[in-house]
């Protein structure tokens, strides 16, 4: 009996998520968010590269590239080297007025997320435009700080290995374990960043903004899509993509990744919104 009710509840919730996603045209909204993400990607990478290159601990863009390779496909990661090479002569200027301008440009993605999450939660009265822009700026700053912290955590590995090597011979199994630990750090960063967006971005009542189920699904989907798209393009689609799009192949691959990533975030938010609505309806029916 309980098993049958569980399947019925899951079917009702899935149907509700699908209908609400279609009603709100979330696939179209994801395309808009992907556009905002694309506009903010280059300034964000430029700023991150400049920060990483200027910190005494993170003094090599290799650590940043290694970490980003776990949350984006290789085709998108290839843009990082070009960005680093381009901004290298102007790195110092990014830490004056330029850092604010670059961060402001990078916050375009946050602005798109805020507008789309307001759509997901049926927000009737959005925040004032200047307030949304400031919130997007702060969210971009917070996500960037999380990214730097995650990159810093990946640097702990060699120190831990050397410390453990004094006590036990760890080289044999450390080479096997450490890549999985790096994936865990990347997954934790992705989940935390998405949770932050889903919690703070929409102008919805706090009681309606569930976070855990949708953020968990979105994080898993983001990591899976990044890995799967990279594998597909590398082994099956890259030659066809290059042949058809030519010099535009890399931007097209990046746009596909950004679109599916944005769709994962919006779907996670819709799951949270539908789950809250479904629970309210269930309590009302049980009370009556």
N, C-alpha and C positions, 0 to 999 in steps of 0.2 A: 504493500500500500504506500509506504513512504517512498519506495523506489519509484513507483509510478508517478507520485506527486512531484518528485524531484525532476523527472523528465518533463512533466507538464510545465513546471515553473521555468525550466531552462528553455523550453520551446516558446513560451509566452514572452520571455525576456528577449530571446533572439529575434523574434518577430517584431517586437517593439523597437529594438535597436535598428533593424533593417528599415522599418517604415519611417522612423524619425530621420534616419540618414538620407533616405530618398526625399522626404518632405523638405528637408533643409538644404538639399543639394550639396552634401558634404564633399562629393567627388569634385565638384566645381570649386568649392571653397579651398580644397587641398591644392588645386592648381594655382589659385591666387597666393596661398601661403608659400608654395614652392617658388613662385616668382619673387616674392619678398626675400625668401631665403637665398636665392641666387644673387640678388642685388646686394645682400649683406655678406655673402660668403667671402669675397675677395678682400674687402676692408677688414673683416674679422680675422682672416688668416694672416693678413699683413700685420695687424696689431699683435696677434699671438706670437708670430715669428719674431717680431721686434722685442717683445717682452722676454721670450725664452732666450734669445741671443744675448740679452743684457743682464740676466740674472746669473749670479756666480755659481749656483747649483745647476741650473738648466742652461748651460752655456753652449749647447749644441742643438740645432734644430732636429737632429736625428731622433732624440727622445720624443719630441712632439710628433714627428712623422710616424714613429713606431706606434705611438698610442692611437693617433688618428686612424691608422691602418686597421684598427679593430672596430671602429665605429663608422667607417666609410669605405666604399669600394676603391680599389687601386686606381681606377680611372679618375675618380675625384681627387685622390691623394696626389696624383701626378701634377695637379695644379699647384701644390704647395711649393715644390722646388722652383717653379717659375716665379711665384710670388716672392719667395725669399730672395731669389737672385735680383728681382726688380727693386725691392725696397732696401736691399743691403746698403747702398750708398747713402740713403736718406734715413737710416735707422735713428739717428740722434734727434732729428726733427720731429719724430713721432712722439717724443716725450715732452714736448712743450704744448703749444696750442693744438698741434696736430693730433695728439692722442684723443682729445675731446671730439674733434671733428670726425676722426676715424671711428670712434666708438658710437658716435651719433649715427653715422651711416650704417654701421653694423646693426644698430637697433631696429632697422627696418623690418628684419625678420620677426622681432618681438612685437612690433606694431601689427603685423599681419596675423600673428598668433592670437593676440588680444581680440581683434575684430572677429576672427573665426570662432573663437571660444565663446564670445558673446552670442554668436549665431547658434552655437550648439545648445547653450543654456537659455535660449529664447529671451535674452535680455532686452527689455523694452526701453530702458533708459541707460544708454552707455555713458561712460565717464566723459568728462570734457576732453576735447582733442589734446590740449596741452598736458592734461594729467595722464592720458594714455601714452603720450610720447615720453613723458618722464618715467612712467612705469616700464615701458619697453627699454628705455636706457638702463634702468636699474636691473631689470631682468637679464639683459645682455651682459652687464658687468658681473652679476652673480654667476651666470653660466660660465663666463670666462674664468672667473676665480675657481669654480669647481673643476674646470678643465685643467688649469695649472696645478691644482692640488692632486688631481688624478695622475697627471704626468709625473709629478714629484714622487708619488707613491710607487710608480713603476721603477723609479731609480733606487728604491730601497733594496731590490732584489740582489744586486751584486754585493752590497754590504752585508746582508743577511747570509749570503752564501759564504763569504769570507769568515764571518763570525762563527758559523756552524762548522766550517771546515777545521777549525781549531779543535773541536770536540769529536766530530765524526766525519768520515769521508762522504760528503754529500754530493760530490760532483755527478755521480752516476745517476741518482734519482732526481737531483735538482733540475737537470736539463729537461726532464719530463714534466715535473710539477710546475715550474715557473711559468711556462706559457699559459697554463690554465689559471694560475693566479692573476696573471695580467688580464686575461679575459674577464675574470671576476671583478677586477678593479674597473675595467671599461664598462661592464654591465651595471655596477653600482653607480658609477658616474652618470650613465644614461638614465637610469631609473630616478636618481635624485634630481637631475636636471628637468626631466619630464614632470615629475611630481611638483617641482617648484612652479613650473608653468601652469599646470592644471589647478594648483592651489591659489595662486596670486593673480593670474591673468584675467579670468572672467569676472565681470561685474555682477556676480550672482550672490544671493545670500549664502553665508558660510555653511549653513545646514544643508544646502543643496550640492555643495562641492565635495563629493566623495573623491578620494584620490587613489587609494591603493589598487583596486581592481583594474581600472583603466590605465593607470601609470605602469603597472606590471605588464599588462598585455602590450602596451605601446613600446615599452623598452625591449621586450622579447622580440616583437615584430621588427623594430628598428635594427637590432643586432642581426637578426636572421636575414632581413632584406639586404643589409649591407654586405653580409657574407655571400648570400646567394646570388645577388646581382653581380658581385665581383667575379664569382666563379663562372656564372653563365656567360658574361661578356668575355672573360678570358678564354674559355674553352670552346664556346659556341658562337657568340654573337659579335665579337670584336672585329673580325675580318669583314663581316657583312656591314657592320656599322661604319667602319672606315671607308668601305667601298661606296656605300650609299651617300653618307654625309660628308666625306672628305675631311676638311679641316674643322668641320663642326661636330665631328664624332665625339670628342671629349665633352664639350658643353651639353650635347644631347644626353650622353650617359650620365652626367652630373644632374641634369634636370630630371631624368627618370628616377634617380635615387632620391632627390629632394622631394619629388612628388609623392612617391610611396612612403617616404618618411613622414611627410606632413599628413598624409592620409592615415597613417598609423596613430599619430598623436590625436587627430580629430576623432578617429574611431574610438580610441581609448576614452576621450572626454565624453563621447556620446554614450558609451557603455556606462560610465559613471552617472550621467544625467538620467538615462533610462532606468538604471537600477534604483536611483533615489525615487523617481516617479512611480516605478512599479511597487516599491515598498510602501509608499504612501497609499497607493490604491489598495494594496493588500490589507494594510491596517484598517483602512476605512471599511472594506468589505467584511473583515472579521469583526469589527466593532458593531456593524449593523446586523 
